[in-house]
Amino acid sequence: MHRLVLACALIAGCGGGTTTAPPPKVPPPAPPVAVDAAPALTVAETGLAGLDGGARATLVALRAKLASAGYSVKVDNGGGSTVFDVYRGADKLFYVVANDDGTLFNVHVVSTQIPSSTHGWRVGGSLSDLSGINCECWGSTGNEVATCYKEGEHVAVVYDRACTGLDLNEERNRKVLQGATISRLVWQPKPWAKPPATPPAAAD
Protein backbone atom coordinates (compact mmCIF):
# COMPACT_ATOMS: atom_id res chain seq x y z
CA MET A 1 0.00 0.00 0.00
CA HIS A 2 2.81 2.42 0.85
CA ARG A 3 4.44 1.68 -2.50
CA LEU A 4 1.20 2.51 -4.36
CA VAL A 5 0.85 5.88 -2.57
CA LEU A 6 4.45 6.80 -3.36
CA ALA A 7 4.02 5.84 -7.02
CA CYS A 8 0.86 7.98 -7.27
CA ALA A 9 2.67 10.97 -5.77
CA LEU A 10 5.51 10.69 -8.27
CA ILE A 11 3.18 10.76 -11.27
CA ALA A 12 1.22 13.78 -9.95
CA GLY A 13 -1.60 11.77 -8.43
CA CYS A 14 -3.64 8.79 -9.36
CA GLY A 15 -7.17 8.56 -10.63
CA GLY A 16 -7.21 11.36 -13.30
CA GLY A 17 -4.93 14.03 -11.77
CA THR A 18 -4.10 16.96 -14.18
CA THR A 19 -0.66 18.11 -15.35
CA THR A 20 0.41 21.70 -16.21
CA ALA A 21 1.53 22.33 -19.84
CA PRO A 22 4.95 23.94 -20.25
CA PRO A 23 4.85 27.64 -21.22
CA PRO A 24 5.15 28.33 -24.96
CA LYS A 25 8.56 29.20 -26.22
CA VAL A 26 9.03 32.90 -27.05
CA PRO A 27 10.75 33.35 -30.42
CA PRO A 28 13.96 35.40 -30.32
CA PRO A 29 13.67 39.02 -31.47
CA ALA A 30 14.23 39.65 -35.15
CA PRO A 31 17.65 41.07 -36.02
CA PRO A 32 17.67 44.82 -36.70
CA VAL A 33 17.07 45.84 -40.28
CA ALA A 34 20.23 47.18 -41.83
CA VAL A 35 20.03 50.79 -43.00
CA ASP A 36 21.93 51.53 -46.16
CA ALA A 37 24.75 53.98 -45.58
CA ALA A 38 25.09 56.91 -47.94
CA PRO A 39 27.05 55.77 -50.98
CA ALA A 40 30.69 56.82 -50.89
CA LEU A 41 30.91 59.44 -53.61
CA THR A 42 34.01 60.80 -55.30
CA VAL A 43 34.45 63.28 -58.11
CA ALA A 44 36.19 61.34 -60.86
CA GLU A 45 37.48 62.58 -64.18
CA THR A 46 34.45 60.91 -65.74
CA GLY A 47 31.86 62.63 -63.52
CA LEU A 48 29.95 62.21 -60.27
CA ALA A 49 27.09 59.92 -59.17
CA GLY A 50 26.55 58.67 -62.71
CA LEU A 51 26.43 62.19 -64.14
CA ASP A 52 28.76 62.64 -67.07
CA GLY A 53 29.01 64.59 -70.28
CA GLY A 54 26.09 62.70 -71.79
CA ALA A 55 23.70 63.22 -68.87
CA ARG A 56 20.52 65.22 -69.28
CA ALA A 57 20.26 68.08 -66.78
CA THR A 58 16.50 68.35 -66.41
CA LEU A 59 14.43 67.79 -63.29
CA VAL A 60 12.81 64.64 -64.66
CA ALA A 61 16.08 63.14 -65.91
CA LEU A 62 18.04 63.92 -62.74
CA ARG A 63 15.36 62.51 -60.46
CA ALA A 64 15.14 59.35 -62.56
CA LYS A 65 18.91 58.85 -62.35
CA LEU A 66 19.47 59.76 -58.68
CA ALA A 67 16.29 58.74 -56.81
CA SER A 68 17.17 55.02 -56.73
CA ALA A 69 20.38 55.86 -54.83
CA GLY A 70 18.44 57.79 -52.19
CA TYR A 71 19.01 61.32 -53.45
CA SER A 72 16.41 64.04 -53.85
CA VAL A 73 16.58 66.78 -56.47
CA LYS A 74 15.12 70.26 -56.09
CA VAL A 75 15.02 73.21 -58.46
CA ASP A 76 17.01 76.24 -57.30
CA ASN A 77 15.24 79.35 -58.55
CA GLY A 78 17.68 81.77 -56.96
CA GLY A 79 19.69 82.76 -60.03
CA GLY A 80 19.60 83.26 -63.77
CA SER A 81 20.92 79.81 -64.67
CA THR A 82 18.94 76.57 -64.44
CA VAL A 83 20.29 74.91 -61.29
CA PHE A 84 19.27 71.70 -59.49
CA ASP A 85 20.26 71.05 -55.86
CA VAL A 86 20.94 67.41 -54.90
CA TYR A 87 20.37 66.23 -51.32
CA ARG A 88 20.84 63.07 -49.29
CA GLY A 89 18.33 63.51 -46.47
CA ALA A 90 18.76 67.08 -45.22
CA ASP A 91 22.36 67.37 -46.48
CA LYS A 92 22.98 69.28 -49.68
CA LEU A 93 25.78 67.46 -51.51
CA PHE A 94 26.13 69.16 -54.87
CA TYR A 95 24.26 71.12 -57.48
CA VAL A 96 23.99 70.73 -61.23
CA VAL A 97 24.02 73.64 -63.68
CA ALA A 98 22.22 73.03 -66.95
CA ASN A 99 22.69 74.52 -70.39
CA ASP A 100 19.69 76.05 -72.11
CA ASP A 101 19.24 72.89 -74.21
CA GLY A 102 19.04 70.63 -71.13
CA THR A 103 22.56 69.27 -71.38
CA LEU A 104 24.85 69.31 -68.36
CA PHE A 105 27.11 72.36 -68.05
CA ASN A 106 28.88 71.47 -64.79
CA VAL A 107 28.53 70.02 -61.28
CA HIS A 108 29.45 71.95 -58.12
CA VAL A 109 30.30 69.88 -55.02
CA VAL A 110 29.61 71.66 -51.71
CA SER A 111 29.87 68.69 -49.30
CA THR A 112 33.06 68.05 -47.33
CA GLN A 113 32.38 64.30 -47.70
CA ILE A 114 32.99 64.13 -51.48
CA PRO A 115 36.67 64.25 -52.48
CA SER A 116 38.30 64.23 -55.89
CA SER A 117 39.42 60.68 -56.60
CA THR A 118 42.31 61.98 -58.72
CA HIS A 119 44.01 64.33 -56.26
CA GLY A 120 42.13 63.95 -52.98
CA TRP A 121 40.99 67.57 -53.13
CA ARG A 122 37.89 68.22 -51.02
CA VAL A 123 35.69 71.05 -49.77
CA GLY A 124 37.11 72.36 -46.50
CA GLY A 125 40.62 71.25 -47.42
CA SER A 126 43.47 73.30 -48.83
CA LEU A 127 46.41 73.14 -51.22
CA SER A 128 49.84 73.96 -49.86
CA ASP A 129 51.59 73.40 -53.17
CA LEU A 130 50.18 75.05 -56.30
CA SER A 131 53.05 74.08 -58.59
CA GLY A 132 51.82 72.70 -61.89
CA ILE A 133 48.36 74.13 -61.26
CA ASN A 134 46.78 76.96 -63.25
CA CYS A 135 44.65 79.53 -61.42
CA GLU A 136 42.26 82.07 -62.86
CA CYS A 137 39.29 84.28 -62.05
CA TRP A 138 36.21 82.31 -63.08
CA GLY A 139 32.49 82.87 -62.87
CA SER A 140 29.92 85.40 -63.96
CA THR A 141 31.15 88.87 -64.87
CA GLY A 142 31.76 90.99 -61.80
CA ASN A 143 31.41 87.96 -59.52
CA GLU A 144 34.52 85.97 -60.42
CA VAL A 145 36.21 83.83 -57.79
CA ALA A 146 39.63 82.17 -57.65
CA THR A 147 39.61 78.79 -59.40
CA CYS A 148 42.53 76.39 -59.82
CA TYR A 149 42.96 73.24 -61.91
CA LYS A 150 45.45 71.09 -63.75
CA GLU A 151 45.15 71.87 -67.42
CA GLY A 152 43.44 69.14 -69.44
CA GLU A 153 41.63 67.66 -66.41
CA HIS A 154 37.94 67.93 -65.55
CA VAL A 155 37.97 68.85 -61.83
CA ALA A 156 38.81 72.26 -60.36
CA VAL A 157 38.92 73.74 -56.87
CA VAL A 158 37.15 77.01 -56.14
CA TYR A 159 37.99 79.47 -53.39
CA ASP A 160 35.54 81.96 -51.93
CA ARG A 161 37.86 84.81 -52.85
CA ALA A 162 36.86 87.60 -55.19
CA CYS A 163 39.54 88.16 -57.80
CA THR A 164 38.08 90.34 -60.55
CA GLY A 165 40.91 91.90 -62.50
CA LEU A 166 43.69 89.87 -60.84
CA ASP A 167 46.17 87.63 -62.62
CA LEU A 168 46.26 84.67 -60.23
CA ASN A 169 49.34 83.21 -61.84
CA GLU A 170 51.39 86.18 -60.71
CA GLU A 171 53.35 85.14 -57.63
CA ARG A 172 52.10 87.95 -55.38
CA ASN A 173 48.45 87.18 -56.14
CA ARG A 174 48.90 83.42 -56.05
CA LYS A 175 50.38 83.33 -52.55
CA VAL A 176 47.01 84.13 -50.94
CA LEU A 177 45.65 80.81 -52.25
CA GLN A 178 48.29 78.62 -50.61
CA GLY A 179 46.61 77.07 -47.56
CA ALA A 180 43.31 78.85 -48.28
CA THR A 181 40.11 76.85 -47.66
CA ILE A 182 38.51 75.22 -50.70
CA SER A 183 34.82 76.18 -50.91
CA ARG A 184 33.75 74.03 -53.89
CA LEU A 185 34.89 71.38 -56.35
CA VAL A 186 33.67 71.84 -59.91
CA TRP A 187 33.48 69.07 -62.49
CA GLN A 188 32.74 69.90 -66.11
CA PRO A 189 32.54 67.74 -69.24
CA LYS A 190 34.95 69.99 -71.12
CA PRO A 191 38.52 69.78 -69.81
CA TRP A 192 39.79 72.87 -68.04
CA ALA A 193 42.19 74.97 -70.10
CA LYS A 194 43.97 78.25 -69.70
CA PRO A 195 42.02 81.15 -71.17
CA PRO A 196 43.56 82.56 -74.35
CA ALA A 197 46.10 85.26 -73.72
CA THR A 198 44.85 88.79 -74.22
CA PRO A 199 46.76 90.37 -77.07
CA PRO A 200 48.66 93.54 -76.14
CA ALA A 201 46.97 96.77 -77.00
CA ALA A 202 48.15 98.30 -80.20
CA ALA A 203 50.29 101.39 -79.84
CA ASP A 204 48.74 104.62 -81.01
Stockholm file with secondary structure:
# STOCKHOLM 1.0

chainA/1-204         MHRLVLACALIAGCGGGTTTAPPPKVPPPAPPVAVDAAPALTVAETGLAGLDGGARATLVALRAKLASAGYSVKVDNGGGSTVFDVYRGADKLFYVVANDDGTLFNVHVVSTQIPSSTHGWRVGGSLSDLSGINCECWGSTGNEVATCYKEGEHVAVVYDRACTGLDLNEERNRKVLQGATISRLVWQPKPWAKPPATPPAAAD
#=GR chainA/1-204 SS CHHHHHHHHHTTCSSSCCCCCCCCCCCCCCCCCCCCCCCCCCBBTTBBTTBCTTCBCSHHHHHHHHGGGTCEEEEECSSSSEEEEEEETTEEEEEEEECTTSBEEEEEECCTTCCBTTTCCCTTCCCSCCTTCEEEEESSTTCCEEEEECTTCSEEEEEEEECTTCCTTSHHHHGGGTTCCEEEEEECSSCCCCCCCCCCCCCC
#=GC SS_cons         CHHHHHHHHHTTCSSSCCCCCCCCCCCCCCCCCCCCCCCCCCBBTTBBTTBCTTCBCSHHHHHHHHGGGTCEEEEECSSSSEEEEEEETTEEEEEEEECTTSBEEEEEECCTTCCBTTTCCCTTCCCSCCTTCEEEEESSTTCCEEEEECTTCSEEEEEEEECTTCCTTSHHHHGGGTTCCEEEEEECSSCCCCCCCCCCCCCC
//
